[in-house]
Amino acid sequence: MGMLKYISRSVWILSLVSLFTDMASEMLYPIMPIYLKTIGFSIVLIGVLEGFAEALAGLSKSYFGKLSDNSGKRTPFVQFGYGLSAISKPMMALFIFPMWIFFARTIDRFGKGIRTGARDAILSDEATPETKGKIFGFHRAMDTLGAVLGPVIALVYLYYYPQEYKNLFYMAFLPGLLAVLVSFLLKDKRNSKPIAIKKVSFFSFLNYWKLSPSEYKKTVIGLLVFAAFNSSDIFLLLKAKQMGLNDTYVIGIYIFYNLVYAVVSLPIGILADKVGLKKMFIFGLTLFAVVYFGMTFTENKYFIILFFFLYGVYAAATEGISKAWISNISDKKDTATAIGTYSGFQSISALIASSLAGLIWYQFGASATFITTGIATVLVIIYFSFFMKDKIIKNETFR
């Protein structure tokens, strides 16, 4: 495995931490809506809860990314962020008041906000512009492997103990705790010096946007337009359910999608370093459009499996790749801020996307939602293909 020589100790540690954390979160992801309904949450309240939690995580990413860049420290942000997410799991089972659940879910997402920019900056620092795709790909692969193991454990457990949702929340604390323990093996590099700077405001990412390189702005605008139409995976799962597939099949297909995503992330990262990050991202968007148009017109179970396979490849070709791409077109000292700013805007877009998708679905039916998303994606592909210079493909850094 010549590939593994690029994977440093820090990247291994971060990847394991992500694997355990994702395992904990994904054990709960497929059952979360069911659990919330059993304790009396309405579907509207579930939507509000998820949207709020995601938006908070997104906005805090840029703030903590900036704090991390300024302090010259990465590790404390990573450890504290993963710690909060671990604590939040058992909290959701302890009390069932809506406000408390809201609080626990928010703490979980807030933890994500605290750690993301710093974590991605460490990954970026451990890579050269030529190995960005590989490093981010490896991390995504390990992270997504957690998303395979988690639901599998949940399915097996619920098979033997149907409807015993509460215990799953306590069980999810264990991998979360493991993640925190592993994160204490991380060490900050000695050469990182703090930048003497006045205090950081929560909306400081708006300032970064003004100062960022024009290449960064152009890229992020394209990514955000896509994000504003890229609704939650839950809509694809709902569509599968609408076609008459039972719960086990739907959770099974979700696990299958994550498995594909995990398996192809590293090969796609290696390929992206060869052909260029932008080309790989456009390839991913093309698959996404195929899936959304395809899901509109099919009623065939086997086609659904094919589309979820393609969806896994799409995720691998865009998720880590977009961050690697951004880290290549921003100044090294601003990496966490640049990725945090993008993630901040992205989660606001995701909030818009899922609300928009829900609204179109409610008014005009599922097909309208999927066709709208497909058309918007084609427009973004055209934008990246014809209106963005290929400067980035050569993986030049703008230092």
VODRENZA-932736 format. One record per residue (C-alpha): residue number from 1; residue in three letters; x, y negated, z. Coordinates in Angstrom, 2 decimals, always signed. Layout:
# residues N
     n   res        xx        yy        zz
   NUM   ALA         X         Y         Z
...
//
This chain:
# residues 399
     n   res        xx        yy        zz
     1   MET     +0.00     +0.00     +0.00
     2   GLY     +2.17     -2.86     -1.29
     3   MET     -0.78     -5.11     -0.60
     4   LEU     -0.46     -4.79     +3.17
     5   LYS     +2.94     -6.48     +3.20
     6   TYR     +1.07     -9.78     +2.74
     7   ILE     -1.06     -9.19     +5.83
     8   SER     +0.63    -10.77     +8.84
     9   ARG     +0.03     -9.97    +12.49
    10   SER     -2.23    -13.02    +12.92
    11   VAL     -4.35    -12.04     +9.92
    12   TRP     -4.75     -8.50    +11.32
    13   ILE     -5.79     -9.84    +14.72
    14   LEU     -8.30    -12.31    +13.24
    15   SER     -9.70     -9.61    +10.96
    16   LEU    -10.24     -7.20    +13.87
    17   VAL    -11.84     -9.95    +15.95
    18   SER    -14.21    -10.70    +13.06
    19   LEU    -14.98     -7.01    +12.60
    20   PHE    -16.03     -6.57    +16.24
    21   THR    -18.00     -9.83    +16.36
    22   ASP    -19.84     -9.02    +13.15
    23   MET    -20.57     -5.56    +14.44
    24   ALA    -22.25     -7.12    +17.48
    25   SER    -24.24     -9.68    +15.45
    26   GLU    -25.29     -7.27    +12.72
    27   MET    -26.49     -4.65    +15.21
    28   LEU    -29.15     -7.23    +16.01
    29   TYR    -29.67     -8.92    +12.61
    30   PRO    -32.11     -6.39    +11.07
    31   ILE    -34.11     -6.03    +14.30
    32   MET    -34.04     -9.69    +15.39
    33   PRO    -37.29    -10.71    +13.61
    34   ILE    -39.03     -7.54    +14.90
    35   TYR    -37.78     -8.12    +18.45
    36   LEU    -38.82    -11.78    +18.45
    37   LYS    -42.29    -10.80    +17.23
    38   THR    -42.67     -8.20    +20.01
    39   ILE    -42.03    -10.91    +22.62
    40   GLY    -44.53    -13.25    +21.03
    41   PHE    -42.65    -15.43    +18.56
    42   SER    -44.64    -16.44    +15.48
    43   ILE    -43.08    -16.18    +12.02
    44   VAL    -42.96    -20.00    +11.83
    45   LEU    -41.14    -20.25    +15.15
    46   ILE    -38.63    -17.61    +14.01
    47   GLY    -37.96    -19.72    +10.90
    48   VAL    -37.48    -22.89    +12.93
    49   LEU    -35.21    -21.08    +15.39
    50   GLU    -32.95    -19.64    +12.67
    51   GLY    -32.82    -22.92    +10.74
    52   PHE    -31.95    -24.96    +13.81
    53   ALA    -29.28    -22.52    +15.00
    54   GLU    -27.64    -22.43    +11.56
    55   ALA    -27.73    -26.21    +11.11
    56   LEU    -26.11    -26.72    +14.52
    57   ALA    -23.37    -24.22    +13.69
    58   GLY    -22.74    -25.93    +10.38
    59   LEU    -22.55    -29.45    +11.70
    60   SER    -20.26    -28.46    +14.54
    61   LYS    -17.85    -26.66    +12.14
    62   SER    -16.51    -29.90    +10.72
    63   TYR    -16.26    -31.57    +14.12
    64   PHE    -14.28    -28.74    +15.69
    65   GLY    -12.26    -28.29    +12.50
    66   LYS    -11.16    -31.92    +12.81
    67   LEU    -10.40    -31.49    +16.54
    68   SER     -8.28    -28.45    +15.70
    69   ASP     -6.36    -30.30    +12.95
    70   ASN     -5.74    -33.25    +15.28
    71   SER     -4.62    -31.20    +18.27
    72   GLY     -2.35    -29.00    +16.15
    73   LYS     -3.88    -26.04    +18.00
    74   ARG     -5.95    -23.24    +16.49
    75   THR     -6.03    -20.37    +18.98
    76   PRO     -8.10    -21.94    +21.82
    77   PHE    -10.88    -22.79    +19.35
    78   VAL    -10.91    -19.24    +18.04
    79   GLN    -10.98    -17.68    +21.52
    80   PHE    -13.64    -19.98    +22.97
    81   GLY    -15.83    -19.67    +19.86
    82   TYR    -15.82    -15.88    +19.90
    83   GLY    -16.33    -15.90    +23.68
    84   LEU    -19.57    -17.90    +23.41
    85   SER    -20.93    -15.56    +20.74
    86   ALA    -20.21    -12.52    +22.90
    87   ILE    -21.99    -13.95    +25.96
    88   SER    -25.08    -14.88    +23.96
    89   LYS    -26.01    -11.27    +23.06
    90   PRO    -27.03     -9.94    +26.49
    91   MET    -28.59    -13.34    +27.31
    92   MET    -31.29    -12.70    +24.72
    93   ALA    -32.38     -9.53    +26.49
    94   LEU    -32.27    -10.89    +30.04
    95   PHE    -35.13    -13.38    +29.82
    96   ILE    -37.82    -13.62    +27.23
    97   PHE    -38.91    -17.26    +27.54
    98   PRO    -38.86    -18.86    +24.08
    99   MET    -36.68    -21.76    +25.33
   100   TRP    -34.14    -19.35    +26.77
   101   ILE    -33.99    -17.30    +23.54
   102   PHE    -33.59    -20.56    +21.65
   103   PHE    -30.72    -21.51    +23.97
   104   ALA    -29.00    -18.10    +23.64
   105   ARG    -29.27    -18.08    +19.85
   106   THR    -27.94    -21.64    +19.70
   107   ILE    -24.95    -20.72    +21.88
   108   ASP    -24.18    -17.86    +19.50
   109   ARG    -24.20    -20.15    +16.44
   110   PHE    -22.36    -22.92    +18.31
   111   GLY    -19.58    -20.41    +19.00
   112   LYS    -19.40    -19.82    +15.26
   113   GLY    -19.14    -23.58    +14.69
   114   ILE    -16.25    -23.91    +17.15
   115   ARG    -14.13    -21.12    +15.68
   116   THR    -14.71    -21.23    +11.90
   117   GLY    -12.49    -24.15    +10.79
   118   ALA     -9.60    -23.17    +13.06
   119   ARG     -9.82    -19.50    +12.07
   120   ASP     -9.87    -20.25     +8.33
   121   ALA     -6.97    -22.67     +8.79
   122   ILE     -4.89    -19.90    +10.42
   123   LEU     -5.73    -17.61     +7.47
   124   SER     -4.75    -20.37     +5.05
   125   ASP     -1.46    -21.01     +6.89
   126   GLU     -0.60    -17.31     +6.74
   127   ALA     -0.96    -17.32     +2.94
   128   THR     +0.81    -18.96     +0.02
   129   PRO     -1.29    -20.45     -2.81
   130   GLU     -0.57    -17.21     -4.74
   131   THR     -1.85    -14.90     -1.98
   132   LYS     -4.88    -16.93     -0.81
   133   GLY     -7.38    -14.61     -2.55
   134   LYS     -5.79    -11.50     -1.02
   135   ILE     -5.66    -12.87     +2.54
   136   PHE     -9.21    -14.27     +2.55
   137   GLY    -10.38    -11.11     +0.73
   138   PHE     -8.84     -8.83     +3.36
   139   HIS    -10.41    -10.85     +6.17
   140   ARG    -13.85    -10.74     +4.46
   141   ALA    -13.49     -6.99     +3.95
   142   MET    -12.84     -6.36     +7.65
   143   ASP    -15.53     -8.84     +8.71
   144   THR    -18.09     -7.16     +6.44
   145   LEU    -17.10     -3.69     +7.59
   146   GLY    -18.50     -4.84    +10.95
   147   ALA    -21.73     -5.70     +9.12
   148   VAL    -21.88     -2.08     +7.94
   149   LEU    -21.10     -0.44    +11.29
   150   GLY    -23.47     -2.67    +13.30
   151   PRO    -26.76     -1.85    +11.52
   152   VAL    -25.74     +1.84    +11.25
   153   ILE    -25.39     +2.00    +15.04
   154   ALA    -28.72     +0.17    +15.41
   155   LEU    -30.48     +2.56    +13.01
   156   VAL    -29.15     +5.68    +14.71
   157   TYR    -30.02     +4.29    +18.15
   158   LEU    -33.57     +3.30    +17.12
   159   TYR    -34.06     +6.69    +15.50
   160   TYR    -33.60     +8.34    +18.91
   161   TYR    -35.07     +5.51    +21.01
   162   PRO    -37.72     +3.81    +18.87
   163   GLN    -38.67     +0.29    +19.98
   164   GLU    -36.12     +0.15    +22.82
   165   TYR    -34.83     -3.15    +21.42
   166   LYS    -33.60     -4.60    +24.69
   167   ASN    -30.83     -2.07    +25.22
   168   LEU    -29.40     -2.90    +21.81
   169   PHE    -28.68     -6.44    +23.02
   170   TYR    -26.73     -5.06    +25.97
   171   MET    -24.92     -2.60    +23.66
   172   ALA    -24.00     -5.46    +21.32
   173   PHE    -22.13     -7.10    +24.20
   174   LEU    -19.42     -4.38    +24.05
   175   PRO    -18.03     -5.06    +20.56
   176   GLY    -18.40     -8.79    +21.34
   177   LEU    -16.26     -8.34    +24.45
   178   LEU    -13.68     -6.34    +22.48
   179   ALA    -13.46     -9.21    +20.00
   180   VAL    -12.70    -11.69    +22.78
   181   LEU    -10.02     -9.43    +24.30
   182   VAL     -8.32     -8.94    +20.91
   183   SER     -8.40    -12.72    +20.28
   184   PHE     -6.09    -13.21    +23.28
   185   LEU     -3.30    -11.56    +21.27
   186   LEU     -3.26    -14.62    +18.98
   187   LYS     -0.52    -17.18    +19.46
   188   ASP     -0.30    -20.68    +18.01
   189   LYS     +2.72    -21.48    +15.88
   190   ARG     +5.29    -23.53    +17.77
   191   ASN     +5.80    -26.08    +15.04
   192   SER     +2.27    -27.47    +15.11
   193   LYS     +2.33    -30.94    +16.59
   194   PRO     -0.75    -32.86    +17.63
   195   ILE     -1.61    -35.94    +15.61
   196   ALA     -2.04    -39.01    +17.77
   197   ILE     -5.47    -40.16    +16.73
   198   LYS     -8.44    -41.88    +18.28
   199   LYS    -11.29    -39.74    +19.44
   200   VAL    -13.19    -37.67    +16.93
   201   SER    -16.87    -38.41    +16.35
   202   PHE    -19.33    -35.58    +15.76
   203   PHE    -19.96    -36.88    +12.24
   204   SER    -16.29    -37.41    +11.41
   205   PHE    -16.66    -35.10     +8.42
   206   LEU    -18.38    -38.00     +6.62
   207   ASN    -15.10    -39.94     +6.97
   208   TYR    -13.11    -37.00     +5.62
   209   TRP    -15.45    -36.89     +2.63
   210   LYS    -14.53    -40.52     +1.80
   211   LEU    -10.78    -39.85     +2.02
   212   SER    -10.70    -36.39     +0.43
   213   PRO     -9.03    -35.74     -2.98
   214   SER    -11.39    -36.17     -5.97
   215   GLU    -10.80    -32.53     -6.97
   216   TYR    -12.16    -31.53     -3.55
   217   LYS    -15.24    -33.70     -3.97
   218   LYS    -16.03    -32.36     -7.45
   219   THR    -15.63    -28.75     -6.34
   220   VAL    -17.67    -29.15     -3.16
   221   ILE    -20.53    -30.91     -5.00
   222   GLY    -20.87    -27.90     -7.31
   223   LEU    -20.70    -25.47     -4.38
   224   LEU    -23.35    -27.42     -2.46
   225   VAL    -25.83    -27.60     -5.33
   226   PHE    -25.56    -23.82     -5.50
   227   ALA    -25.96    -23.55     -1.71
   228   ALA    -29.15    -25.65     -1.83
   229   PHE    -30.83    -22.95     -3.94
   230   ASN    -29.15    -19.92     -2.39
   231   SER    -31.76    -18.89     +0.16
   232   SER    -31.26    -16.39     +2.98
   233   ASP    -30.66    -12.70     +2.16
   234   ILE    -33.87    -12.12     +4.11
   235   PHE    -35.85    -13.19     +1.01
   236   LEU    -34.23    -10.43     -1.07
   237   LEU    -35.05     -7.94     +1.68
   238   LEU    -38.63     -9.24     +1.84
   239   LYS    -38.92     -8.80     -1.91
   240   ALA    -37.69     -5.21     -1.60
   241   LYS    -40.26     -4.66     +1.14
   242   GLN    -42.97     -6.21     -1.05
   243   MET    -42.21     -3.57     -3.67
   244   GLY    -43.36     -1.00     -1.14
   245   LEU    -40.04     +0.15     +0.33
   246   ASN    -40.25     +1.16     +3.99
   247   ASP    -38.23     -0.37     +6.86
   248   THR    -35.56     +2.32     +6.93
   249   TYR    -35.04     +1.94     +3.19
   250   VAL    -34.79     -1.84     +3.51
   251   ILE    -32.25     -1.67     +6.36
   252   GLY    -30.45     +1.07     +4.40
   253   ILE    -30.20     -1.16     +1.34
   254   TYR    -28.89     -4.00     +3.52
   255   ILE    -26.17     -1.67     +4.86
   256   PHE    -25.41     -0.54     +1.30
   257   TYR    -25.00     -4.17     +0.16
   258   ASN    -22.58     -4.87     +3.04
   259   LEU    -20.64     -1.68     +2.29
   260   VAL    -20.16     -2.75     -1.36
   261   TYR    -19.17     -6.24     -0.17
   262   ALA    -16.61     -4.79     +2.27
   263   VAL    -15.11     -2.35     -0.23
   264   VAL    -14.69     -4.80     -3.12
   265   SER    -13.58     -7.90     -1.13
   266   LEU     -9.87     -7.06     -1.14
   267   PRO     -9.61     -5.88     -4.80
   268   ILE    -11.51     -9.02     -5.85
   269   GLY     -9.16    -11.19     -3.77
   270   ILE     -6.15     -9.59     -5.47
   271   LEU     -7.73    -10.10     -8.90
   272   ALA     -8.68    -13.72     -8.06
   273   ASP     -5.02    -14.51     -7.33
   274   LYS     -4.22    -13.26    -10.86
   275   VAL     -7.03    -14.80    -12.92
   276   GLY     -7.63    -17.91    -10.79
   277   LEU    -10.04    -18.62     -7.95
   278   LYS    -12.38    -20.73    -10.07
   279   LYS    -12.87    -18.04    -12.74
   280   MET    -13.63    -15.47    -10.06
   281   PHE    -16.15    -17.78     -8.42
   282   ILE    -17.95    -18.34    -11.77
   283   PHE    -18.03    -14.57    -12.28
   284   GLY    -19.68    -14.24     -8.85
   285   LEU    -22.30    -16.87     -9.70
   286   THR    -23.10    -15.06    -12.95
   287   LEU    -23.80    -11.83    -11.03
   288   PHE    -25.97    -13.81     -8.59
   289   ALA    -28.09    -15.18    -11.46
   290   VAL    -28.45    -11.66    -12.93
   291   VAL    -29.66    -10.35     -9.54
   292   TYR    -32.22    -13.12     -9.05
   293   PHE    -33.63    -12.87    -12.59
   294   GLY    -33.55     -9.07    -12.33
   295   MET    -35.40     -8.92     -9.00
   296   THR    -38.15    -11.05    -10.55
   297   PHE    -39.01     -8.54    -13.23
   298   THR    -38.34     -5.12    -11.76
   299   GLU    -40.51     -2.78     -9.76
   300   ASN    -38.08     +0.11    -10.09
   301   LYS    -36.39     +1.46     -6.93
   302   TYR    -33.21     +2.41     -8.78
   303   PHE    -32.88     -1.04    -10.29
   304   ILE    -33.20     -2.52     -6.80
   305   ILE    -30.24     -0.39     -5.71
   306   LEU    -28.27     -1.62     -8.75
   307   PHE    -29.13     -5.25     -7.96
   308   PHE    -28.04     -4.90     -4.33
   309   PHE    -24.79     -3.37     -5.60
   310   LEU    -24.24     -6.41     -7.85
   311   TYR    -25.22     -8.67     -4.96
   312   GLY    -22.44     -7.14     -2.85
   313   VAL    -19.91     -7.83     -5.62
   314   TYR    -21.25    -11.41     -5.95
   315   ALA    -20.74    -11.99     -2.20
   316   ALA    -17.16    -10.72     -2.38
   317   ALA    -16.43    -12.93     -5.40
   318   THR    -17.71    -16.14     -3.77
   319   GLU    -17.66    -16.13     +0.05
   320   GLY    -13.95    -15.88     +0.88
   321   ILE    -12.94    -17.16     -2.56
   322   SER    -14.66    -20.54     -2.06
   323   LYS    -12.72    -21.12     +1.17
   324   ALA     -9.43    -20.04     -0.41
   325   TRP    -10.17    -22.42     -3.30
   326   ILE    -10.91    -25.33     -0.94
   327   SER     -7.77    -24.67     +1.11
   328   ASN     -5.76    -24.94     -2.15
   329   ILE     -7.16    -28.36     -3.08
   330   SER     -6.87    -30.05     +0.31
   331   ASP     -3.82    -31.24     +2.22
   332   LYS     -2.33    -28.62     +4.53
   333   LYS     -2.70    -30.83     +7.62
   334   ASP     -6.44    -31.18     +6.90
   335   THR     -7.24    -27.53     +6.16
   336   ALA     -9.61    -26.96     +9.08
   337   THR    -11.34    -30.31     +8.47
   338   ALA    -11.72    -29.63     +4.74
   339   ILE    -13.20    -26.16     +5.24
   340   GLY    -15.26    -27.37     +8.20
   341   THR    -16.66    -30.27     +6.18
   342   TYR    -17.64    -27.96     +3.34
   343   SER    -19.21    -25.50     +5.81
   344   GLY    -21.06    -28.34     +7.52
   345   PHE    -22.64    -29.56     +4.31
   346   GLN    -23.18    -25.96     +3.24
   347   SER    -25.31    -25.08     +6.26
   348   ILE    -27.49    -28.15     +5.73
   349   SER    -27.90    -26.96     +2.13
   350   ALA    -28.72    -23.45     +3.35
   351   LEU    -31.38    -24.89     +5.63
   352   ILE    -32.87    -26.73     +2.62
   353   ALA    -32.55    -23.58     +0.49
   354   SER    -34.43    -21.27     +2.84
   355   SER    -37.16    -23.85     +3.53
   356   LEU    -37.50    -24.53     -0.20
   357   ALA    -37.59    -20.81     -1.04
   358   GLY    -40.23    -20.19     +1.63
   359   LEU    -42.31    -23.08     +0.34
   360   ILE    -42.16    -22.03     -3.33
   361   TRP    -42.87    -18.41     -2.32
   362   TYR    -45.88    -19.51     -0.26
   363   GLN    -47.28    -21.77     -3.02
   364   PHE    -46.40    -19.91     -6.23
   365   GLY    -45.32    -16.41     -5.23
   366   ALA    -42.01    -14.55     -5.03
   367   SER    -41.26    -14.61     -8.78
   368   ALA    -41.28    -18.41     -8.87
   369   THR    -38.75    -18.50     -6.01
   370   PHE    -36.39    -16.12     -7.78
   371   ILE    -36.65    -17.78    -11.21
   372   THR    -36.02    -21.25     -9.74
   373   THR    -32.93    -19.96     -7.94
   374   GLY    -31.69    -18.23    -11.10
   375   ILE    -32.06    -21.35    -13.26
   376   ALA    -30.31    -23.56    -10.68
   377   THR    -27.41    -21.07    -10.59
   378   VAL    -27.02    -21.14    -14.38
   379   LEU    -26.75    -24.95    -14.21
   380   VAL    -23.99    -24.69    -11.56
   381   ILE    -22.13    -22.16    -13.75
   382   ILE    -22.28    -24.64    -16.65
   383   TYR    -21.02    -27.44    -14.36
   384   PHE    -18.01    -25.42    -13.17
   385   SER    -17.23    -24.06    -16.64
   386   PHE    -17.39    -27.30    -18.61
   387   PHE    -17.11    -30.24    -16.26
   388   MET    -14.34    -29.12    -13.94
   389   LYS    -10.75    -29.21    -15.18
   390   ASP     -8.89    -25.92    -15.02
   391   LYS     -6.25    -27.55    -12.91
   392   ILE     -7.12    -25.34     -9.96
   393   ILE     -6.92    -22.06    -11.84
   394   LYS     -3.15    -22.25    -11.83
   395   ASN     -3.47    -22.32     -8.06
   396   GLU     -1.54    -25.52     -7.79
   397   THR     -1.66    -27.07     -4.40
   398   PHE     -2.30    -30.74     -4.11
   399   ARG     +0.27    -31.48     -1.51
//
